[in-house]
Structure formats: structure tokens, C-alpha cells
């Protein structure tokens, strides 16, 4: 398929113009990134957002892969000497990989089959005679003509059996039969699981699936993945079944032409085909297709959660005392300055008796004063609530907030190469405490150092296609980083890596240049970084911020290529650039129509005006603290009927998990999220959102808490 046909197909699918697709694909092929196109090339793309541009990128890749496979198939058929004009047209007309493979199936080199053996024995002409289903055909007499003891065909029954093997393969390889059967499995198939003998299924997490049936068409993503995992772990058998009568009836309608003896042989071939060939391949295909569908849902849920976590409100540049809590091993304390640099580390033991607690209290109060601490971050793991309760007994300045911080993935960071490079002299507990403190200051800057899969907000993330998951999460990280922007003189290599057009090597070069030459004074100075050429500068410059630099717009999202436009605006108003930036009244006087050119249209000019009003504004919401109930610190203290404050930690297809401060998240099932029908939990709650919940049920042995947000006053903050 030509690129032009690709563009028209994608345009039709996305309900946009082919011109938009063509322009976008050309820029992507030239190395442009999705965030750059969405933010700085609106005139070229016709204002497409990141979602549409990403969809174009992925669909083009899919169609190009299809074309690559099509070319390989045509070459194979040519080599086999079987490429007729009609077959070539069928191959070129295939719109999906499934259609393409169906049409190639009869010609694909395969292992030795029963049909091949029958053909070698000279039975293919007999199969053709039976396939024609002529009413006058004497089946027994016709079969007798093909007896050949030397070839292993000694009886009429053997001849007919061989002919049926050939017909069964024809049926199995018929593209129409496969397409119709595929629909039957997907629309009327049934998932069926049973517990494996010798396994304690009832005592496992798969006990609900010990005897389970569910329509394929209705099975939600999380249950499909759960059934597959149960099979992989050896607890379940997992089948996809359809009513045999319906399947055979479908094939009869396609291939049976009458009620003569030859038709009876075709009917037997159909039965054999379905039992031995078609049902197996269709079950495999259905399992694969429903896995792909379940993966897509699970990956999208995970991506949304990661995005919400990365875009969580930052506390900002404050001096932070961070604590990684513990009982026996003590609480590791670190003090960070406003830039997140480690200033001090110490261990206290507030949970080992009154004397140790008193000493720990003196230490904390002293550190707060000494390092002018402005906030305290407490990891929400083991001993987290107990440590928070201890801190609340101290005479600390009331202006200092005590904030419970989700520490999922902190241990992964602390043992990582990134952490070792940052703190080669410190142990993992110090690194973990630093991560907790920095997460409070700026979740995005800290979480980009961790593999998103380790953050702990996914749903069966280890069961889904890892390649697709990695790409989707990479897209999310890049989108979030570029939406917020990066302060180039403070950013870590990991944060810079996610900037449009940068990547790992350039990020390392930027940091190395910064360390050798000092802070960058302007965006233009970035061009001095080794290997940061014109293309990389074009892609990255608008997302890199330099606060207090030589050019006022370097701290904004205005791209350097458009500085001349802003300078012209200031000149036309008879003021300096700084005057324009600091005077909303002057900004209101700007008539964007005066500055429209072929390259700079209204969309870009509108973005520039918005940026002048709030240069370098952070799109994330304001930071707010959540206060847990001091009287409820363990699951044993939770009772049905309680109304508790909490924070959403994870959103799945079946509901939301909420931290209520007892070291065990509770589940708000999708049916309990609101006083209305909810199909997507993300339309009601987001990760990191403050909520109020009522307790429905507590199962202490299984460590399960059932919660509800129905009819709870102030359920969402």
C-alpha cells in the first residue's frame, strides 16, 4: 500500500484530513517528537493534539509492518511459482495482518500433514470429485479407482479417509470459513476455567475461577488476565469453547451443497476439520486476540495512573526533612535543602521505649531548627503512621506540614545504578529516604528515575505485552515532562532524557557541560553542548527553562524561534520585553492578527499570549495535605460504618484502591464509586486524589477492606 493510501486510511479512521496526516507523518519521519509537534507545529498539523499524533505514529508503523509482511509473502509465492494475478490481487487487497495470513495459509510452507500424505498417495483427484458433490456420483465405485496398495491405499475406506483429510485442510484454509468462525468465537464463545487436580485452588487467589464460565464478548480485561495467570501458575485449565452445533452449522452452510453420498463425505470432513484443526486454531487465535484486547485496557489504565502520579501537585522548593520509617531498625532521617541536595543524615529510634522516643524527639526538633526545615515527609510503609503519630507529639512549628508520601518504588530506586551514582557513599536506606523527600518536593522529577512498572499503580502489568507497555509508559513520561517543562540548571540526567529531542546521551552531555562551565545563562548557550545540533535544539529548546537567565523568555514555554514575534509585539506597544511580560494591560492590547504569517498562525500566537500572561506556569494543581484519622492506624482498628479520609493510590478497571492510613489499601469497587452507573473509574477518581470513604467490610485474615464513596458527604476533595 502506498504512503498516500496509508494517509487517506488513517485520516478516515481518525476523522481528520489526509493533509493533516501527510504533514504529521513527514515531520515524524524527519525526527520530530510528539510533544514538539503538538506544542510548536500546530499550523502544520492542523492543531492535532498528542493523542492524535501518537495514534498517527502508531498506525503508520502498523501499516508499514503490514506492507513489509505483504512484500515477504509475495516474494515467497513468486519463489514457489504460485503467484497468479488473482492471488496477487487478494494479497494486495488484504487490509489486516489476519486477512493477509489467512490468504497466505494454503501456500505457507508447513510441516508434513495428513492431507499432504493423502496427496502423495494420489487421492487429491478423488477429493475434488467428492468436493463437487454431484448427485450422480457413486462414491464407493469412484473411491475404488484410487486403490493403490504400493502407496498404502488398500481399501475404499482408506481412500475416502485420505480424501476427507484433503477436504478438511481445504476447509481449514478457507479464508471465508476462518473469518466467519473467528466472529463466532469472539461473539458467542465462552471462557471456561476449572481448578487443576492436586492444587489447592480453593485456598488460592484463583478460587473464584475453580468452576467459572463467562462469555468471551463480555469478559473484562482484569478477569481475562487473571484466568491466564491462573493457567500459567498451574492452578487452572483455561479453554475457549463454542457450541459445536453452531460451528458445524456455519461450515455446513458454506460447504455442503446437497444430501447426496458425496455431500455426506464432505460433512464428515467438516466434522474432522473442526475437531482436529479449526477449533484448535480458532481457540488459539481467540485467546491471542482477547489477550491483546485485555492488554490494551490494562496498559491504558496503568498509563492513566502513572500520568496522574507523575502530574501530582509538587510541594515546590522547600527545605524538607524526610523519614524512611522502621520499628526495629529505626527511622532513617535525611535533611534536604530547597534544591533537594542532601545536607544531613541520621537514624532515630522513636518506637523502642520512652527513653529512645524522647531522644528521637530532641533530635528531630534540633534538625528542624538547624536546617530551617519547611516540611516533613514520612514514607507510608511499615511504621509510617506510628512515626507520624510520634512527630505530632513534638513541639514543631505549626506551619510545618507533616505529609505521608507514597513510597512505592523507593526501594527500587535506592538499589538502582542511578541512586548509586547520585549517592555513592550512602547506603540504600539513606537513598530511599532522599527519594521520599524529593517525591514530596517534585514527584515528576523524582519518579522519572524509576521504571514506571515499579511505581505500583498498575493492573497485571507483568502479564501484558512488555514492548507495548514500555512504549506507552515512555510516551506518558515524555508527555508529562514536556508539559511541565524542565529547569535545565537543576534537572537530573533522567529528567533531561525525557525532554523532546534530548535522550540519554545528550542529557549526559548537558549535565557534564553544566558541571564544567557552570549554569546555563541562556537557551542559546545550549548549542555549545557537544552533539546538541540544530535539530535537537529545535525539538528541545521550548521545553527547557532557564529562570533568571539573560533572556526573559528563556523561563517561558515560548520557543526561541518565536522570540522575534514577541519582540515585535513589545516594539509595536512602545515598551521593553520585560515591561510587556509584567504588564497584563499591555498584553490585552495585542492584536494577534497583525502578526499572522505563513509560518506563524493564530494557534501559535494564542499560545504565546497565554504564556506571556503566566510565563513558565506549572500546569500541575496546588499541593494539599491529607489528614488521616489519628485513632485508626491499623486494620484491626477499622470497623464497618466508619467514615475515613484517604488518598487514591491506584485506579483499575474494577475500582479504586484507597490508602486510609492503616498500611493496607482498601478497595472501592466500581459499583461503590458513585450514586450512578460508572463504566470507567477514571471518570470519578484519579491517583493521588483526596477522598472520603465509608467502610463496608473488613476481612482481617485476608487483609481486605471494602470501601464505598456512595452517599459519603465530601467524598471527593
N, C-alpha and C positions, 0 to 999 in steps of 0.2 A: 504494500500500500504506500502511495507517495506521501510526502510530508504534508502536501496541500490537502489530501484526503483525510489525513490524521487531524489536521487543524479543523476541518469542517465537522468531523465526527465529534471531536471534543467540544467544539462550540455548541453543537446541538445538545450534547449530554449536559453541559453546564449552563445552557440557556444564556450564552453570551455570543458575541460576534466572532467570526473566523478571523477578522483583522486583529482583535484583541489577543486571540490565541497565537497567531503567527508572530506578532510583535513580542509577546511574552516568551515564547519558545526561543526566538532568536537571541534575546537578552540572556536567557538561562544558558543557552549553548555557548554564549560568549563569556560565561563565568559569573554572571550576576547572581546575587543571593536573593532569596525570597524576601527577607526584611527590607533590603535595599530597594527592590522593585516596588514593594507595597508602599514604602515611605517616600521615595525620591524619584520615581518614574511613573507617576500617576497619569501624566499626559500620554505616555507611550502605551501603557497597559489599559487605558480607559478606566482608571480608578479601581482596578481589581485589588481585593484585599489579600491577606496572607493565605486564607483558606482556599480561595480560588486559584491563586498562583501555585500553591502546593499541589492542588488537585490536577492542574495542568502538567506540572512537572512529573508527577507520579503516573498520570495516564499516558503521557508521551513515552515514558520509559517502558510502560507495559506494552504499548503498541509496537514500539521498536523491537522489543523482545519477541513479540508475536511474528513480526516480519523476519527476524533472524531465524526463527524456527521454521517459518514457511519456506525460506530460501534453502535451508538444510533438507527439508522434506522433498522439495522439487529436485534438488541435486541427487538425492537418493533414488527417487523414481526414475530420473533420467539415466542414472547408472544401471538400474535394474532393467532398463528398456521398456518400462511400463507407463511412461508419461504420455498419455493421449491428450488431445486438445480438450476433450470433455473433462478429464480428470484434472488437468491443469486449471481449468476454469473453476472447478469445485474447490480446489486447494486455495486458489487466489481469492475466492469468494468467502472463505471461512472467516467469520468475524470474531471468534473467540478461540482460545487455546483448546478448549474442549471440542469444538466443532472441527478444528484442524486435525486433532489427534484421532477423532472418530473417522474422518475421511481417509486418513493415512493407515488406519488399523489393518485393513485387509492386505496391505502391501509391506507392512513393517516386518523386518526380519524377526523371527520368533523361534523359540525352542521347538523341538520336534513334538507335534501334536497328533492326536488320534486322527484328525482329518488329513494331515499330511501322509500318515501311514496308509490311510484308505485310498488316497490319490495315487500313491506309489503302487498300490495293488490294482490300479486301473479302474477304480469304482466311480470316478467323477462323472463319466457319461451316464451311469445309472442314476446318480444323484440328480443330474439335470432332467432326466426323463421323469423321475418322481416329482421333482420340483414343479414341473409343468402341470401336474395334476389332471392329466387327460382322463376323462371318464371311461374311455375305451381301453385304457392300458391294463394289460394282465400283469400285475405286479410280480407274481411268482415266476411266470414264464420269462419276463424281462430280466429278473434277477438271475435266473438260471444261466443266461447268456454270459454272465460275468464270472462264472465259477473258474477258478484257476488255482489248483492245489499247490503249484510251484510258488505262487505268491501268497499262499496262506488263506485263500478263499475256497473252502472246501464245501460249504453248504449255502443254500439260498439264504438262510437266516444270517449267516456271516456276511454275505454280500449286502443284504438290506441294512444290517447294523453298520457296516462301513459307510454306506450311502447316507445313512442318518447322521453319522459323525460329521460328514462333509456339510450336510444341510445345517446341522447345529452350529457349525462355525460360521456359515453364511449368515444365519440369523443373529448370532452374537456380534458379527462385524457390520451389521446393517446400521447405518447412521440414524435412520428414522426410528428404528426399534430402540436404539440406545437413548435417543433424545426423549422419546415417549416414556421409556422405563425410568429414566432419570427423574422426570416430572412425577411419576407415580411414587417413587421412593421419597422424594422431598415433600410432596403434598399429602401423601397418605401412608407414609412409612411410620414405623413405631420403634422407638428406642426401648430395648428390654434388657434389664440387668438382673443378675441373680448372684447370690453370695457363693463364693468358692468353697467347696468342701475342705474341711481341715483348717479353715481360717475362722478366727473369732470375729466375724463380720458384725455381730450384734454389739460387741464391745469396742468396735472401732468407729471412726468418724463417718464410715460408709454404711452404717446400719439402716439408714433411711432408704438405701438402694438395694437392700438384700433381696427384695422382690419388687421390682419397680418397672412400670410401663409408662410411656409418655409419647405423645405424637411428635414426630420429628419437626413438624412445622411450628409447634408451639413451645418447644423446649428452650428455655432461656440460656444465655451464654454460660452462666456460672454452673448450671447443672450439667450441661454438656461436658464442660471441662472437669467437673467433679467425677462424673462417670468414667471418663477416660483415665483420670488419675487413679481411680479405684481399680481399674483394669490393669494399669501399668504396675501398681503396687501389689497385685496378686490377690486382691480381696473380692473382685467382681469379674463375672463374664459380661461382656457388653456386645449386644447384637443390634443390627438394624434389620427389621423384618417388614414385609408387606404381605397382604393376603394373597396366597398363591393363586386363588381363583381369579382375582383381578389381574394379576400379572400374566397368567396364561391366556385369559380372555383378550388382553391387549395384543398379545402376539398372534393369537388366532385371527383376530380381525385384520392383521397386517399380512399374514402369510397363507392362511387356509382359504382355498378357492371353492371347495365343494365338499361332498360327502363320499367321494369315491375311494377305493382302496389306496390309491396314491396319496390322497389327502390324509388318510389315516397314518401313513408313514411320516408325512410332514408334521402331523400332530404329535407323534412320538418323538420326532426330532426337536420340536418346540419344548416338550416336557424335559428332555435331556439337556437341551441348551440352557433352560432356566435353572435347573437344579445344579448342573455341573459348571456352567460358565457365567451366564449373565447375572444370576443372583449374587454370585461372589464378587464380580467386578463392580456391580451397582452398589453393593453394600460397602465395598472399599471406597468407591467414589463418594457415596453419601457421607460416610464417616469423615472423609477428607474435606468435603465441601462444608459440612456443618462445623468442622473444626476451624476452617478458615473464617466462617461467619462468627463463631464464638470468639475466636482470636481478635477479630476486628472490634467487637463490642468490648471485650476485656481491655484491649490496648487503648481504646478511646477513653474508657473510664479511668484507667491508670493515667493517661496523658492529662486528662482534665484535673485529676487530683494533684499531679506533680506541678501543673501550671498554677493551681491555686496556692500550693505550698510555696513555690518559688516567688509568687507575687504577694506573699503575706506582708502585711504592713511592717516596715522596719522601725525600730526604736530610734535609729539615727546615731550620729556621732556623740556618744556619751561614754564616760568612764564607767566600766562595768566590772563588778565582782561576780565571777561565775563559779558555781559549785557543781561538781560531779558527786552526788550523794552516795553514801555507803554506810552500812552498820559496823561490821567487824573491822573492815579495812579503813574506816574513817571517810571523811569527806574531803576530796581534793579541791582546794581553792586556788583560783588564779585571778589576778588583777590585770585588767586590760585598760590601756589609755583610750582616748577618743578615736584614735586611728586603728584600734584593735591590736596594738602591739602588746606583747606580754611583758609586764613590769615586775610581777612577783608571783611566787607560788608557795603554797603551804598546805599542810594537812591538819585538820581538826577532827576531834572525836566527840561530837555532841551527844552520841547515843550510847555512851559507855559509863553511865553513872553521873551523879550530881556534880562531883568534882571536875570530871572531864568536861561536862557541859558548861560549867562556869568558866573554865579556862578557855574553851572554844568561843564562848560569847565575848570574852575580853579581846580575843584575837580578832574576831570579826569587826567589832566596834573600832578597834585600833586601825585595822586596814581601811575601813570606810573613811576614817578621818585622814589617814596618811596619804591615800591615793585619791582623795576627793571623789569618792565613788558616787555616781548619779543613779545607778540602777543595779539590782541584784538578780542574776539569772540562776535558776535552780533546775537541774535536769529532772525530768518527770519519771525516772526509772526507780529502781529499788531505793527505799528510804527518802524518796523525793518529798512526799507530803509530810513526813516526820521532820525532815530538815526545814521545810517551810514553817511548820508549827514552831520549831525551836527558834528560828530567826524572828518570828513575830513576838517572842517574849523579850527580845533585846530592845534597848533604848536607842533605836535608829531614827534618824531624821524622817519625819512623816512624808517628806517629798520624795523619798527613795522608794520606787515601786519594787515589790517582790514578784517576780514573774516566773511561772512554771514554763519551761521550754521543752518541747518535744525533742527528745534526744535520739530518736530512731536514726540509725546510720552513723552516729557519732563514733561508735567503736570501730566501724569500718574505716572511717576517716583516720582515726588515731593510729591504726596499724598500716595505713597506706604509705606509698612512696612519697606522695605529696606532703603528708604530715612529717615524715622523716626529713624531707628537705627543708621544711619550714622550721622544725624544732629538733635538730639532730641530737641535741644534748638532753632532751626531755623524754620521760617515759610516756607510755600510752595513756596513763590516767591524766597527766597534765595536758596532753594534746586533746583528749576528749573534753576536758573542762574548757579549754580555749574554744573549741568548736561550739560548745553550748553557749558561751558568752557572745561569740561572734554571730551566732544564729539570731540572737536577740537584736543585735545592732543592725544586721542586714542579712536576712535569710537567703536572699538570692546570691549574694557574693560568697557565702559560705557553702551553700548546698551544691553549687556548681562543682565543688571539689569532690563530690561523692557520686558514684554511679547511681543514677536515679532509681534503679531497681532495689537499692539498699535503703531507700528512704522510708519504706514501709507503708506506702499508701496504695498498693496495687491489689489486684484480684487475680489470683492464679498467674502472676506474671512470669513464673518459671515454667509454665506449661505452654505458653503461647509461642508463636514463631519469633525466635530471638532476633532475627535480622530485621523484620518489620518493626518489632518493638524498639530496637535500638534506633532505627531511623526516625520513628515517631517521637521518641523521647528527645532525641537530638534536636529535632525540629522545635519541640516545646522549649527546651533550654535556650536555643538560639533566639527564638521569638521573644521570650521573656527578657533576656539580657539586652537585646536591642531595643525593646520597647522602653525599658527603664533608662538605658544609656550607661556608659561606664566612665568613671573618673580615671583617666589614663595614668595619672601620677600616683594613684593609690591601689589600682587594681592588681590582683594576683594574676599569674600566668593562666590559671584555669578560667578566670573570668574573661580575660582578654581573648582566650582561644575561641570563645563563643561569639565574639563580635564579628559582624558581617565582614567577610574578606580577609580575616586575620588567620585563624588556625593556630595549631600548636607551635610551629617553628617561628612564625612571625611574633607570636606572643612572647616566646622566649627572647627573641631579639629585642623587642620593645623594652622588656624588663631589664635586660642586660645593658642596653643603651642608657636607660634611666639611671641605673646604678652607677654607671661610669661617668655620665655627663650631668647628672642632677635632674630635677623635674623638668618636664617639657614646658616651655613658656608659650608655645603656640601650636596649633594643629599643623601648620606648615612645617614645623620642626620635625614632625613625624617622618617626613620624607628623607631625613638623614639616617633613619634606621636601616641597617643593611637588609636588602632584599624586599624592602617595602616600596614597591614601584607604583607607577601611576594608577594601575588598575586596582591594586589593593587599597591605595589611598582613597580612590573614588568610592569604593564599596564601604570602607570603614569610617572615614572622617566624620560623617554626620552623627555617628553613634558614640564617638569618643568625646568626652568632655574635659575641658581644662578650665577649672574655676580660678579666677584671679590672674588669668593669662594676659598676653599682650593685646589680644583682640577680644572685645566684649562678647562677640557672637560665638567664641570658642567654647563658652559654657552652655551653649544652647543646642537645640536639635536642628538649627538652620545649617544646611550643608555649605561648606566653603565655596562651592561652585555658584552659590546664590548670594554671596556677600555683596556683590556689586548691585544687586537689586535693592537690598536693604540700604546700602549707601546712597543709592539714587533717591529712595524714599525720604531719607533724612535730609539730603540736599534740597529736594523739592519743598520740604517744610521749613527750610532755613534753620536747621538745627544740627547738632552733632549726633553721632550714633548713640552715645551714652544718654543724651537728652531724650532721644526717641525711645530708648529702652526703659527709661524711668518716668515717662510721661504718658499715661493712658489717654489723656485728652488728645495729644498729638497723634497717637496711634489711631484714634477714632476718625481722624481727618483723612486718612489714607484712602484713596480711590484705587482699588486693585486693578480696575480696567485700564488704567494708564500704563500698567507695567506688563500687560499680557503680550507675549511674543510667541513665535512658533515653538520655541523650546520651553518657555515658562507660561503655563496656563493658569486658570483660576484655581484649580485644586492645589497646586504648589503654593500659590500666593496666599490662599486661605490658610494653609498650614503655617506659612511664615508669620502671618498676622497673629495666629493663635500662640505661636512660640514667642513673639515679641511681648505678648501680654503676660506670659509666665515662662520666662527663659529657663530651659533645663528642668522644667517641672517634673516631679516624680509621679507617675500615674498610679502608684500604689496608694491604698487608703491609709487613713491616720491610724497610728498604733493605739490599741486599747488593751487594758489588762483584764483578766478574768479572775474573779474571786470564787474559789471553791468553798464548800461548806466545811468549816473547821471541825465540826462534830462528826464528820463522815470521812474516815481516812483509810478504811479497809472494806473489802467486800462483805465481811461479816457484819458491818455496821449499816449496810444498805438494806432497807426493807420496802416492800411494795407500798405504793402510795406516796412516797417521798417526792418532793419537787426539788430538783437539784440544778445547779448551774454546771455547764460543761463546755467543752470545745470539740468541734468535729475534727476527728483525726483521719478519717478515711471514708470515702463515698464509693459504694459499689452498686451494681445493678439491682441488688435486692434490699438496699437500705444504706444507713449511715452508722458508722461507729463513733461513739462519743466518749471522750475522757471526762469522767466525773470526779477524778482525783482519788481513785482507790486502787491504782496500779492495774486495773483491768477494765478495758473499754467496754461499754455497754452497746448493744445493738438497737437502733431504732429501725424496725422493719419498714419496708417501703409502704406497707399498709398503715403504719402508725406515724407517718411524717406530717400529714395534714388532714384536715376535715374535708377532703375531696379526693378523687381518684388521682393518683400520681403514677405516671409511666416512667419518668426519669427523675431519680432522686436529686440530680444536679440542678433541677429547676427549683428545688426547695432549699437545699443546703449546699454549702461549699466547705472545703477543707479549711481549717483554722477559724471557722465561724463560731461565734459565741452563741450558745443556745440554752434554753431551759427545758428540762425533760422531767417526766414523771416516771417512776419505777413501776413496771408491771409485774415482773417476776425475777427472782434471784435463785440461781442454781449454783450453790457454793461448791459441791463436788466437781462439777464440770466447768466451774469458773465462768458462768454465763449470766449476763444481766440483760434483761429485756426492758427496753425503754419506749416511751411514747412522747410525741410532741403534739398529740391531738388535744385541743382544748386546754393547753397549758398557757396561762397568762404570760405574755412576754417570751414566748417560746424561742423567738429569734431576736437577737440584739442588733 
